[in-house]
Amino acid sequence: MFASYNRTTVVSDWHEGSPIVWKGEWQGTAYEDKGVILQLQPGRLLQYSHFSPLSGLPDAPEHHHTVTIELSAEGAQTLITLTQDKNATEEERARAEANWATMLTALKQFVERP
């Protein structure tokens, strides 16, 4: 099963312990990131590991981020809480924050469209 947005395709069978792969293009460079689904509670929680060769770092556990996306009800709205660990520098944290802000803005536009 896969989902596609912009130039990224995500491939996984969406079960805990299963691989997850992102394939696409970033600033003109093809990439294939990888990870593992760590926790999945449909409609509530998705947690996965993530490694990108574009980081220039070796593919070792200490270079894999853990991304956690939690959904919770807040009145008639849904609150999304997103965290990503292991940002080695302030610059890396700021870049990740900007990327996530772009993704969350696109998600908001998608779910609120008429």
Buried (B, 14 or more C-beta within 10 A) or exposed (E): EEEEEEEBBBBBEEEEEEBBEBBBEBEEEEBEBBBBBBBBEEEEBBBBBBBBEEEEEEEEEEBBBBBBBBBEEEEEEEEEEBEBEBBEEEEBEEEBEEEBEEBEEEEEEEEEEE
